[in-house]
Amino acid sequence: MKIGIAADHGGFALKQQIIEILEEMDFSVTDFGAGKLNPADDYPDFIGPLARAVSSGLADRGIAVCGSGVGASIVANKFPGVRAALITESYSARQGVEHDNMNIICLGGRVIGPELAKELILAFVKAHYTGEARHERRLKKLESIENQMFK
């Protein structure tokens, strides 16, 4: 699984810790920045390229981190085919993939620590979309909305 990751200054420290966790688990990780801590940077500059990579299939899943995770979620969901959510507990990290085919998990670097982040990421990357009829029906409705809005 190819995993992309990105963070602004609010999520920079947690991003670095997450990269170490993922590499220890032998995942292929692409870092979309920030490459260094810059308190004046803006989350769209890094989350946008990550979401574009997931949208285009260059990354299978993404991890987006900003101070609260809210801004990261908003930016990521501007890209076709991206289903991103702010996650703070493991049930939603797993269920978001299984039922909603979530492909970007958004985390708050100022909200959660590395141990909880590890738990959430493990739930996220180990989960698989079930493809049940009710979930497929819902995803088709989302695709219809995207097709109308992203013309």
DSSP file (Angstrom, degrees, kcal/mol; ACC not computed):
  #  RESIDUE AA STRUCTURE BP1 BP2  ACC     N-H-->O    O-->H-N    N-H-->O    O-->H-N    TCO  KAPPA ALPHA  PHI   PSI    X-CA   Y-CA   Z-CA
    1    1 A M              0   0    0      0, 0.0    27,-1.1     0, 0.0     2,-0.6   0.000 360.0 360.0 360.0 129.6    0.0    0.0    0.0
    2    2 A K  E     -a   28   0A   0     25,-0.1    58,-1.9    27,-0.1    59,-1.8  -0.815 360.0-168.0 -92.1 121.8    1.3    3.4   -1.0
    3    3 A I  E     -ab  29  61A   0     25,-3.0    27,-2.4    -2,-0.6     2,-0.3  -0.941   7.2-159.9-117.1 128.7    0.7    6.0    1.7
    4    4 A G  E     -ab  30  62A   0     57,-2.5    59,-2.0    -2,-0.5     2,-0.3  -0.766  10.2-170.6 -99.9 151.7    1.0    9.7    1.3
    5    5 A I  E     +ab  31  63A   0     25,-2.3    27,-3.4    -2,-0.3    28,-0.3  -0.997   8.5 170.0-142.8 145.7    1.4   12.0    4.3
    6    6 A A  E     + b   0  64A   0     57,-2.0    59,-2.5    -2,-0.3     2,-0.3  -0.992   0.8 170.5-153.3 151.6    1.4   15.8    4.7
    7    7 A A  E     - b   0  65A   0     26,-2.8    59,-0.2    -2,-0.3     2,-0.1  -0.983  21.6-140.3-158.9 150.4    1.3   18.3    7.5
    8    8 A D    >>  -     0   0    0     57,-1.2     3,-1.1    -2,-0.3     4,-0.8  -0.231  57.7 -72.9 -91.9-167.3    1.7   22.0    8.2
    9    9 A H  T 34 S+     0   0    0     29,-0.4     4,-0.4     1,-0.3     3,-0.4   0.828 131.3  59.5 -60.7 -32.7    3.5   23.5   11.2
   10   10 A G  T 34 S+     0   0    0      1,-0.2    -1,-0.3     2,-0.1    56,-0.2   0.726 119.3  27.8 -70.0 -20.9    0.6   22.4   13.5
   11   11 A G  T <> S+     0   0    0     -3,-1.1     4,-2.7    54,-0.4    -1,-0.2   0.327  90.6 105.2-118.2   4.9    1.1   18.8   12.6
   12   12 A F  H  X S+     0   0    0     -4,-0.8     4,-2.1    -3,-0.4     5,-0.2   0.910  81.4  45.9 -58.2 -49.4    4.8   18.7   11.7
   13   13 A A  H  > S+     0   0    0     -4,-0.4     4,-1.7     1,-0.2    -1,-0.2   0.920 115.3  46.7 -62.6 -44.0    6.1   16.9   14.8
   14   14 A L  H  > S+     0   0    0      1,-0.2     4,-2.6     2,-0.2    -1,-0.2   0.889 108.7  56.5 -65.7 -38.1    3.3   14.3   14.7
   15   15 A K  H  X S+     0   0    0     -4,-2.7     4,-2.5     1,-0.2    -1,-0.2   0.922 105.4  51.0 -58.2 -44.4    3.9   13.8   11.0
   16   16 A Q  H  X S+     0   0    0     -4,-2.1     4,-1.6     1,-0.2    -1,-0.2   0.898 111.7  47.4 -61.8 -40.1    7.6   13.0   11.6
   17   17 A Q  H  X S+     0   0    0     -4,-1.7     4,-2.0     2,-0.2    -1,-0.2   0.891 110.8  51.7 -67.2 -39.6    6.6   10.4   14.3
   18   18 A I  H  X S+     0   0    0     -4,-2.6     4,-2.8     1,-0.2     5,-0.2   0.896 105.3  55.5 -65.2 -40.6    4.0    8.9   12.0
   19   19 A I  H  X S+     0   0    0     -4,-2.5     4,-2.6     1,-0.2     5,-0.2   0.924 107.8  49.4 -58.1 -44.2    6.5    8.5    9.2
   20   20 A E  H  X S+     0   0    0     -4,-1.6     4,-2.1     1,-0.2    -1,-0.2   0.917 111.1  49.6 -60.8 -43.5    8.7    6.5   11.6
   21   21 A I  H  X S+     0   0    0     -4,-2.0     4,-1.1     1,-0.2    -2,-0.2   0.935 113.2  46.0 -60.6 -47.7    5.8    4.3   12.6
   22   22 A L  H  <>S+     0   0    0     -4,-2.8     5,-2.3     1,-0.2     3,-0.3   0.893 111.9  50.4 -65.5 -40.7    4.8    3.6    9.0
   23   23 A E  H ><5S+     0   0    0     -4,-2.6     3,-1.6     1,-0.2    -1,-0.2   0.870 105.9  56.1 -67.1 -35.4    8.4    2.9    7.9
   24   24 A E  H 3<5S+     0   0    0     -4,-2.1    -1,-0.2     1,-0.3    -2,-0.2   0.813 107.4  50.6 -62.5 -28.8    8.9    0.4   10.8
   25   25 A M  T 3<5S-     0   0    0     -4,-1.1    -1,-0.3    -3,-0.3    -2,-0.2   0.291 120.0-113.7 -92.1   8.9    5.8   -1.4    9.4
   26   26 A D  T < 5 +     0   0    0     -3,-1.6     2,-0.3     1,-0.2    -3,-0.2   0.775  61.8 153.0  65.4  31.5    7.4   -1.5    5.9
   27   27 A F      < -     0   0    0     -5,-2.3     2,-0.7   -25,-0.0    -1,-0.2  -0.651  51.4-116.5 -85.3 148.9    4.8    0.8    4.2
   28   28 A S  E     -a    2   0A   0    -27,-1.1   -25,-3.0    -2,-0.3     2,-0.5  -0.784  40.8-168.3 -82.0 117.8    5.9    2.8    1.2
   29   29 A V  E     -a    3   0A   0     -2,-0.7     2,-0.5   -27,-0.2   -25,-0.2  -0.934  17.0-166.3-119.0 129.9    5.5    6.5    2.4
   30   30 A T  E     -a    4   0A   0    -27,-2.4   -25,-2.3    -2,-0.5     2,-0.6  -0.971  15.2-147.5-112.0 124.0    5.6    9.6    0.3
   31   31 A D  E     -a    5   0A   0     -2,-0.5   -25,-0.2   -27,-0.2     3,-0.1  -0.817  13.5-174.1 -95.1 116.5    6.0   12.8    2.3
   32   32 A F        -     0   0    0    -27,-3.4   -26,-0.2    -2,-0.6     3,-0.1   0.245  50.1-148.5 -92.7  11.9    4.2   15.8    0.7
   33   33 A G  S    S-     0   0    0      1,-0.3   -26,-2.8   -28,-0.3    -1,-0.3  -0.243  75.6-160.5  98.3 173.5    5.7   18.2    3.2
   34   34 A A        -     0   0    0    -28,-0.3    -1,-0.3     2,-0.2     3,-0.1   0.486  42.5-168.5 -70.3 146.9    6.3   20.3    5.0
   35   35 A G  S    S+     0   0    0     -2,-0.2     2,-0.3     1,-0.1    -2,-0.1   0.679  71.9  15.2 -82.0 -18.6    9.9   19.4    4.8
   36   36 A K  S    S-     0   0    0      2,-0.0     2,-0.4     0, 0.0    -2,-0.2  -0.978  94.3 -86.6-149.4 158.8   10.9   21.6    7.7
   37   37 A L        +     0   0    0     -2,-0.3   -29,-0.0    -3,-0.1   -28,-0.0  -0.546  47.6 166.8 -71.6 121.9    9.1   23.4   10.5
   38   38 A N    >   -     0   0    0     -2,-0.4     3,-2.3     1,-0.1   -29,-0.4  -0.887  25.7-158.0-138.5 103.9    7.9   26.8    9.5
   39   39 A P  T 3  S+     0   0    0      0, 0.0    -1,-0.1     0, 0.0   -29,-0.1   0.637  92.6  55.9 -58.9 -13.4    5.4   28.5   11.8
   40   40 A A  T 3  S+     0   0    0      2,-0.1    -3,-0.0   -31,-0.0     2,-0.0   0.363  82.5 113.0-100.9   5.3    4.1   30.7    8.9
   41   41 A D    <   -     0   0    0     -3,-2.3     2,-0.4     1,-0.0   -32,-0.1  -0.253  60.7-129.2 -76.9 169.5    3.2   27.9    6.5
   42   42 A D    >   -     0   0    0      1,-0.1     3,-1.5   -34,-0.1     4,-0.4  -0.969   8.3-134.1-124.7 131.7   -0.3   27.1    5.4
   43   43 A Y  T >> S+     0   0    0     -2,-0.4     4,-2.8     1,-0.3     3,-1.4   0.795 100.7  63.6 -56.9 -34.7   -2.0   23.7    5.4
   44   44 A P  H 3> S+     0   0    0      0, 0.0     4,-1.5     0, 0.0    -1,-0.3   0.832  93.3  65.1 -61.2 -27.5   -3.5   23.9    1.9
   45   45 A D  H <4 S+     0   0    0     -3,-1.5    -2,-0.2     1,-0.2   -11,-0.0   0.743 118.1  22.9 -65.9 -22.3    0.0   24.0    0.5
   46   46 A F  H <> S+     0   0    0     -3,-1.4     4,-1.5    -4,-0.4    -1,-0.2   0.747 122.2  51.3-111.9 -40.0    0.8   20.5    1.7
   47   47 A I  H  X S+     0   0    0     -4,-2.8     4,-2.9     1,-0.2     5,-0.2   0.865 104.5  61.3 -69.4 -35.0   -2.6   18.8    2.1
   48   48 A G  H  X S+     0   0    0     -4,-1.5     4,-2.5    -5,-0.4     5,-0.2   0.952 105.4  44.2 -56.8 -54.1   -3.6   19.8   -1.4
   49   49 A P  H  > S+     0   0    0      0, 0.0     4,-1.9     0, 0.0    -1,-0.2   0.872 113.7  52.0 -61.0 -35.7   -0.8   17.9   -3.2
   50   50 A L  H  X S+     0   0    0     -4,-1.5     4,-2.1     2,-0.2    -2,-0.2   0.957 111.6  45.8 -62.2 -49.8   -1.5   14.9   -0.9
   51   51 A A  H  X S+     0   0    0     -4,-2.9     4,-2.9     1,-0.2    -1,-0.2   0.872 110.1  54.3 -63.4 -36.7   -5.2   14.9   -1.8
   52   52 A R  H  X S+     0   0    0     -4,-2.5     4,-2.2    -5,-0.2     6,-0.3   0.897 107.5  51.2 -62.4 -39.6   -4.3   15.3   -5.5
   53   53 A A  H  X>S+     0   0    0     -4,-1.9     5,-1.7     2,-0.2     6,-1.6   0.897 113.2  44.1 -65.4 -40.9   -2.1   12.2   -5.3
   54   54 A V  H ><5S+     0   0    0     -4,-2.1     3,-0.7     4,-0.2    -2,-0.2   0.921 112.8  52.6 -68.7 -43.0   -4.9   10.2   -3.6
   55   55 A S  H 3<5S+     0   0    0     -4,-2.9    -2,-0.2     1,-0.2    -1,-0.2   0.873 113.9  42.5 -58.9 -39.3   -7.4   11.5   -6.1
   56   56 A S  H 3<5S-     0   0    0     -4,-2.2    -1,-0.2    -5,-0.2    -2,-0.2   0.519 116.3-110.5 -89.2  -5.8   -5.3   10.6   -9.1
   57   57 A G  T <<5S+     0   0    0     -3,-0.7    -3,-0.2    -4,-0.7    -4,-0.1   0.497  84.8 120.4  91.0   3.2   -4.3    7.1   -7.7
   58   58 A L  S   <S+     0   0    0     -5,-1.7     2,-0.4    -6,-0.3    -4,-0.2   0.767  82.9  33.7 -70.7 -23.7   -0.6    8.0   -7.1
   59   59 A A        -     0   0    0     -6,-1.6    -2,-0.3     1,-0.1   -56,-0.2  -0.989  69.5-151.8-128.4 141.5   -1.2    7.1   -3.4
   60   60 A D  S    S+     0   0    0    -58,-1.9     2,-0.3    -2,-0.4   -57,-0.2   0.893  82.6   2.3 -76.4 -41.4   -3.6    4.5   -2.1
   61   61 A R  E     -b    3   0A   0    -59,-1.8   -57,-2.5    -4,-0.0     2,-0.3  -0.945  69.1-147.7-142.5 161.7   -4.3    6.3    1.1
   62   62 A G  E     -bc   4 104A   0     41,-2.5    43,-2.5    -2,-0.3     2,-0.5  -0.947   8.5-153.0-135.0 155.1   -3.3    9.5    2.8
   63   63 A I  E     -bc   5 105A   0    -59,-2.0   -57,-2.0    -2,-0.3     2,-0.5  -0.989  18.0-171.2-126.0 118.9   -2.7   10.9    6.2
   64   64 A A  E     -bc   6 106A   0     41,-2.7    43,-2.7    -2,-0.5     2,-0.4  -0.946   4.0-175.2-116.8 127.4   -3.2   14.6    6.6
   65   65 A V  E     +bc   7 107A   0    -59,-2.5   -57,-1.2    -2,-0.5   -54,-0.4  -0.980  15.0 148.4-129.7 127.6   -2.2   16.4    9.8
   66   66 A C  E     - c   0 108A   0     41,-1.6    43,-3.3    -2,-0.4    44,-0.4  -0.724  65.1 -74.5-134.0-169.5   -2.7   20.0   10.8
   67   67 A G  S    S+     0   0    0     41,-0.2    43,-2.7    -2,-0.2    44,-0.3   0.934 128.0   6.0 -57.4 -50.7   -3.2   21.6   14.3
   68   68 A S  S    S-     0   0    0     40,-0.2    40,-0.3    41,-0.2    -1,-0.2   0.652  94.0-123.2-104.5 -21.0   -6.8   20.4   14.8
   69   69 A G  S  > S+     0   0    0     38,-0.2     4,-1.7    17,-0.1     5,-0.1   0.196  88.9 101.1  91.6 -13.9   -7.2   18.2   11.7
   70   70 A V  H  > S+     0   0    0      2,-0.2     4,-2.3     1,-0.2     5,-0.2   0.956  80.3  44.9 -69.3 -51.5  -10.2   20.3   10.6
   71   71 A G  H  > S+     0   0    0      1,-0.2     4,-2.5     2,-0.2     5,-0.2   0.900 112.0  53.7 -60.0 -41.2   -8.5   22.4    8.0
   72   72 A A  H  > S+     0   0    0      1,-0.2     4,-2.5     2,-0.2    -1,-0.2   0.908 109.2  49.0 -59.4 -42.3   -6.8   19.3    6.6
   73   73 A S  H  X S+     0   0    0     -4,-1.7     4,-1.9     2,-0.2    -1,-0.2   0.903 110.3  50.5 -64.6 -42.3  -10.2   17.6    6.2
   74   74 A I  H  < S+     0   0    0     -4,-2.3    -2,-0.2     2,-0.2    -1,-0.2   0.940 113.9  43.8 -63.2 -47.5  -11.7   20.6    4.5
   75   75 A V  H >< S+     0   0    0     -4,-2.5     3,-2.0     1,-0.2    -2,-0.2   0.947 111.7  52.9 -62.9 -49.1   -8.9   20.9    1.9
   76   76 A A  H >< S+     0   0    0     -4,-2.5     3,-1.4     1,-0.3    -1,-0.2   0.862 102.9  58.2 -58.1 -37.8   -8.7   17.1    1.2
   77   77 A N  T 3< S+     0   0    0     -4,-1.9    -1,-0.3     1,-0.3    -2,-0.2   0.441  87.6  76.8 -76.5   2.6  -12.4   16.9    0.5
   78   78 A K  T <  S+     0   0    0     -3,-2.0    -1,-0.3    -4,-0.2    -2,-0.2   0.504  81.7  84.7 -83.8  -4.8  -12.1   19.5   -2.3
   79   79 A F  S X  S-     0   0    0     -3,-1.4     3,-1.9    -4,-0.2    71,-0.0  -0.826  89.8-105.1-105.8 136.3  -10.6   16.8   -4.6
   80   80 A P  T 3  S+     0   0    0      0, 0.0     3,-0.1     0, 0.0    -2,-0.1  -0.265 103.0  12.7 -58.0 136.6  -12.7   14.3   -6.6
   81   81 A G  T 3  S+     0   0    0      1,-0.3     2,-0.5    -4,-0.1    -4,-0.1   0.398  94.5 126.8  79.9  -3.7  -12.7   10.8   -5.3
   82   82 A V    <   -     0   0    0     -3,-1.9     2,-0.5    -6,-0.1    -1,-0.3  -0.747  36.6-174.2 -89.7 132.1  -11.2   11.8   -1.9
   83   83 A R        +     0   0    0     -2,-0.5    20,-1.9    18,-0.2    21,-1.5  -0.871  18.8 169.5-125.3  95.1  -13.1   10.8    1.1
   84   84 A A  E     +d  104   0A   0     -2,-0.5     2,-0.3   -11,-0.2    21,-0.2  -0.804   8.9 179.2-111.7 147.1  -11.4   12.4    4.1
   85   85 A A  E     -d  105   0A   0     19,-1.5    21,-2.7    -2,-0.3     2,-0.5  -0.998  33.8-115.6-147.8 145.2  -12.5   12.6    7.7
   86   86 A L  E     -d  106   0A   0     -2,-0.3     2,-0.4    19,-0.2    21,-0.2  -0.694  41.0-165.7 -74.8 123.5  -11.2   14.0   10.9
   87   87 A I        +     0   0    0     19,-2.5    21,-0.3    -2,-0.5     3,-0.1  -0.946  29.3 161.7-122.0 134.4  -10.7   11.0   13.2
   88   88 A T        +     0   0    0     -2,-0.4     2,-0.3     1,-0.2    -1,-0.1   0.394  67.7  42.3-127.7  -2.9  -10.1   10.9   16.9
   89   89 A E  S  > S-     0   0    0      1,-0.1     4,-1.3    31,-0.1     3,-0.3  -0.985  78.5-117.0-147.7 157.0  -11.0    7.3   17.9
   90   90 A S  H  > S+     0   0    0     -2,-0.3     4,-1.9     1,-0.2     5,-0.3   0.765 104.0  64.6 -70.8 -28.8  -10.3    3.9   16.4
   91   91 A Y  H  > S+     0   0    0      1,-0.2     4,-3.3     2,-0.2     5,-0.3   0.956 108.1  41.7 -58.6 -49.0  -13.8    2.8   15.6
   92   92 A S  H  > S+     0   0    0     -3,-0.3     4,-2.3     1,-0.2    -1,-0.2   0.821 108.8  60.2 -69.6 -30.2  -14.3    5.6   13.0
   93   93 A A  H  < S+     0   0    0     -4,-1.3     4,-0.5     2,-0.2    -1,-0.2   0.902 117.2  32.1 -61.5 -40.2  -10.8    5.0   11.6
   94   94 A R  H >X S+     0   0    0     -4,-1.9     4,-2.4    -3,-0.2     3,-0.8   0.933 121.4  47.3 -80.6 -51.9  -11.8    1.4   10.8
   95   95 A Q  H 3X>S+     0   0    0     -4,-3.3     4,-2.9    -5,-0.3     5,-0.7   0.820 103.4  63.3 -64.5 -32.8  -15.5    1.9   10.0
   96   96 A G  H 3X5S+     0   0    0     -4,-2.3     6,-2.4    -5,-0.3     4,-0.7   0.850 111.4  38.3 -60.4 -33.9  -14.7    4.9    7.8
   97   97 A V  H <>5S+     0   0    0     -3,-0.8     4,-1.3    -4,-0.5    -2,-0.2   0.920 117.3  49.4 -78.8 -48.2  -12.8    2.7    5.5
   98   98 A E  H  <5S+     0   0    0     -4,-2.4    32,-2.4    31,-0.2    33,-0.5   0.875 128.4  19.5 -61.6 -41.1  -15.1   -0.4    5.7
   99   99 A H  H  <5S+     0   0    0     -4,-2.9    -3,-0.2    -5,-0.2    -1,-0.2   0.810 136.7  29.0-100.6 -36.0  -18.4    1.5    5.1
  100  100 A D  H  <<S-     0   0    0     -5,-0.7    -3,-0.2    -4,-0.7    -2,-0.2   0.405  93.3-124.5-111.1   0.3  -17.4    4.8    3.4
  101  101 A N     <  -     0   0    0     -4,-1.3    -4,-0.3    -6,-0.2   -18,-0.2   0.863  38.4-168.3  55.5  38.6  -14.2    3.8    1.6
  102  102 A M        -     0   0    0     -6,-2.4   -18,-0.2     1,-0.1    -1,-0.2  -0.329  15.0-179.9 -56.7 133.4  -12.4    6.7    3.4
  103  103 A N        +     0   0    0    -20,-1.9   -41,-2.5     1,-0.2     2,-0.4   0.470  62.2  50.0-120.7  -4.3   -9.0    7.2    1.8
  104  104 A I  E     -cd  62  84A   0    -21,-1.5   -19,-1.5   -43,-0.2     2,-0.5  -0.984  64.1-158.1-134.2 126.7   -7.5   10.0    3.8
  105  105 A I  E     -cd  63  85A   0    -43,-2.5   -41,-2.7    -2,-0.4     2,-0.5  -0.874  11.7-153.0 -99.2 133.2   -7.4   10.1    7.6
  106  106 A C  E     -cd  64  86A   0    -21,-2.7   -19,-2.5    -2,-0.5     2,-0.3  -0.912  14.5-174.9-111.0 132.9   -7.1   13.6    9.1
  107  107 A L  E     -c   65   0A   0    -43,-2.7   -41,-1.6    -2,-0.5     2,-0.7  -0.912  25.3-126.0-128.3 151.6   -5.5   14.1   12.5
  108  108 A G  E >>  -c   66   0A   0     -2,-0.3     4,-2.4   -40,-0.3     3,-1.5  -0.871  12.3-162.9 -99.6 111.7   -4.9   17.0   14.8
  109  109 A G  T 34 S+     0   0    0    -43,-3.3   -42,-0.2    -2,-0.7   -41,-0.2   0.734  95.2  44.7 -64.6 -23.2   -1.3   17.4   15.8
  110  110 A R  T 34 S+     0   0    0    -43,-2.7    -1,-0.3   -44,-0.4   -42,-0.1   0.377 116.4  48.4 -97.7   2.3   -2.2   19.6   18.7
  111  111 A V  T <4 S+     0   0    0     -3,-1.5     2,-0.3   -44,-0.3    -2,-0.2   0.765 110.5  35.0-112.1 -39.5   -5.1   17.3   19.7
  112  112 A I     <  -     0   0    0     -4,-2.4    -1,-0.2     4,-0.0   -98,-0.1  -0.839  69.5-132.9-121.4 157.9   -3.7   13.7   19.8
  113  113 A G     >  -     0   0    0     -2,-0.3     4,-2.4    -3,-0.1     5,-0.2  -0.421  36.8 -91.7-100.3 178.8   -0.3   12.2   20.7
  114  114 A P  H  > S+     0   0    0      0, 0.0     4,-2.3     0, 0.0     5,-0.1   0.822 120.2  54.1 -64.4 -33.4    1.8    9.7   19.0
  115  115 A E  H  > S+     0   0    0      2,-0.2     4,-1.9     1,-0.2     5,-0.1   0.930 112.8  42.1 -69.1 -43.9    0.4    6.6   20.7
  116  116 A L  H  > S+     0   0    0      2,-0.2     4,-2.6     1,-0.2     5,-0.2   0.908 113.1  54.4 -66.9 -40.2   -3.2    7.4   19.8
  117  117 A A  H  X S+     0   0    0     -4,-2.4     4,-2.7     1,-0.2     5,-0.2   0.916 107.5  50.7 -58.2 -42.7   -2.1    8.4   16.3
  118  118 A K  H  X S+     0   0    0     -4,-2.3     4,-2.5     1,-0.2    -1,-0.2   0.922 110.5  49.0 -61.2 -44.6   -0.4    5.0   15.9
  119  119 A E  H  X S+     0   0    0     -4,-1.9     4,-2.0     1,-0.2    -2,-0.2   0.914 113.7  46.4 -60.7 -44.2   -3.6    3.2   17.1
  120  120 A L  H  X S+     0   0    0     -4,-2.6     4,-2.3     2,-0.2    -2,-0.2   0.907 113.0  48.3 -66.5 -42.9   -5.7    5.3   14.6
  121  121 A I  H  X S+     0   0    0     -4,-2.7     4,-3.1    -5,-0.2     5,-0.3   0.897 109.7  52.4 -67.2 -40.3   -3.4    4.7   11.7
  122  122 A L  H  X S+     0   0    0     -4,-2.5     4,-1.8    -5,-0.2    -1,-0.2   0.925 111.2  47.1 -60.7 -43.6   -3.2    1.0   12.3
  123  123 A A  H  X S+     0   0    0     -4,-2.0     4,-0.9    -5,-0.2    -2,-0.2   0.904 114.8  48.5 -62.7 -40.4   -7.0    0.8   12.3
  124  124 A F  H  < S+     0   0    0     -4,-2.3     3,-0.4     1,-0.2    -2,-0.2   0.934 114.9  41.1 -66.3 -49.6   -7.1    2.9    9.1
  125  125 A V  H  < S+     0   0    0     -4,-3.1    -1,-0.2     1,-0.2    -2,-0.2   0.758 115.1  50.6 -77.3 -22.8   -4.4    1.0    7.1
  126  126 A K  H  < S+     0   0    0     -4,-1.8    -1,-0.2    -5,-0.3    -2,-0.2   0.658  92.8  94.9 -85.9 -15.6   -5.6   -2.5    8.2
  127  127 A A     <  -     0   0    0     -4,-0.9     2,-0.4    -3,-0.4   -32,-0.1  -0.423  58.0-159.4 -78.7 151.9   -9.3   -1.8    7.3
  128  128 A H        -     0   0    0     -2,-0.1     2,-0.2   -34,-0.1   -27,-0.1  -0.988  27.0-105.3-131.9 141.0  -10.8   -2.8    3.9
  129  129 A Y        -     0   0    0     -2,-0.4   -31,-0.2     1,-0.1   -30,-0.2  -0.442  25.4-150.1 -62.9 131.4  -13.9   -1.5    2.2
  130  130 A T        -     0   0    0    -32,-2.4    -1,-0.1    -2,-0.2   -31,-0.1   0.809  12.8-147.1 -78.6 -30.2  -16.6   -4.1    2.4
  131  131 A G        +     0   0    0    -33,-0.5   -32,-0.1     1,-0.2     5,-0.1   0.671  33.1 168.6  71.9  15.9  -18.4   -3.3   -0.8
  132  132 A E     >  -     0   0    0      1,-0.1     4,-2.7     4,-0.1     3,-0.5  -0.236  48.2-108.8 -59.8 153.1  -21.8   -4.2    0.6
  133  133 A A  H  > S+     0   0    0      1,-0.3     4,-2.6     2,-0.2     5,-0.2   0.872 118.0  51.4 -54.2 -43.6  -24.8   -3.1   -1.5
  134  134 A R  H  > S+     0   0    0      1,-0.2     4,-1.6     2,-0.2    -1,-0.3   0.865 112.5  46.4 -66.3 -34.0  -25.9   -0.4    0.9
  135  135 A H  H  > S+     0   0    0     -3,-0.5     4,-2.5     2,-0.2    -2,-0.2   0.892 111.7  50.7 -73.6 -39.8  -22.4    1.1    1.0
  136  136 A E  H  X S+     0   0    0     -4,-2.7     4,-2.4     2,-0.2    -2,-0.2   0.911 108.7  52.9 -60.7 -42.9  -22.1    0.9   -2.8
  137  137 A R  H  X S+     0   0    0     -4,-2.6     4,-1.5    -5,-0.2    -1,-0.2   0.918 111.3  46.2 -59.2 -44.5  -25.4    2.7   -3.1
  138  138 A R  H  X S+     0   0    0     -4,-1.6     4,-2.1     1,-0.2    -1,-0.2   0.901 111.1  51.0 -67.4 -41.5  -24.2    5.5   -0.9
  139  139 A L  H  X S+     0   0    0     -4,-2.5     4,-2.7     1,-0.2    -1,-0.2   0.881 106.5  55.0 -65.2 -36.7  -20.9    5.9   -2.7
  140  140 A K  H  X S+     0   0    0     -4,-2.4     4,-2.0     1,-0.2    -1,-0.2   0.883 107.2  51.1 -62.9 -36.9  -22.7    6.1   -6.0
  141  141 A K  H  X S+     0   0    0     -4,-1.5     4,-2.0     2,-0.2    -2,-0.2   0.901 110.1  49.2 -65.9 -40.2  -24.7    8.9   -4.6
  142  142 A L  H  X S+     0   0    0     -4,-2.1     4,-2.7     1,-0.2    -2,-0.2   0.920 110.0  51.3 -63.4 -42.9  -21.5   10.7   -3.5
  143  143 A E  H  X S+     0   0    0     -4,-2.7     4,-2.8     1,-0.2    -2,-0.2   0.876 107.4  53.6 -61.5 -37.9  -20.0   10.1   -6.9
  144  144 A S  H  X S+     0   0    0     -4,-2.0     4,-1.8     2,-0.2    -1,-0.2   0.915 109.4  47.8 -62.9 -43.1  -23.1   11.7   -8.5
  145  145 A I  H  X S+     0   0    0     -4,-2.0     4,-2.7     2,-0.2     5,-0.2   0.937 112.3  49.6 -62.2 -46.4  -22.7   14.8   -6.3
  146  146 A E  H  X S+     0   0    0     -4,-2.7     4,-3.1     1,-0.2    -2,-0.2   0.928 108.8  52.5 -58.3 -45.7  -19.0   15.0   -7.2
  147  147 A N  H  < S+     0   0    0     -4,-2.8    -1,-0.2     1,-0.2    -2,-0.2   0.856 113.5  44.0 -60.8 -35.1  -19.8   14.7  -10.9
  148  148 A Q  H >< S+     0   0    0     -4,-1.8     3,-0.6    -5,-0.2    -1,-0.2   0.899 120.5  39.6 -73.8 -41.3  -22.3   17.5  -10.6
  149  149 A M  H 3< S+     0   0    0     -4,-2.7    -2,-0.2     1,-0.2    -3,-0.2   0.766 114.3  50.5 -83.6 -26.6  -20.1   19.8   -8.5
  150  150 A F  T 3<        0   0    0     -4,-3.1    -1,-0.2    -5,-0.2    -2,-0.1   0.083 360.0 360.0-102.3  23.9  -16.8   19.1  -10.1
  151  151 A K    <         0   0    0     -3,-0.6    -1,-0.2    -5,-0.1    -2,-0.1   0.512 360.0 360.0 -64.6 360.0  -17.8   19.8  -13.8
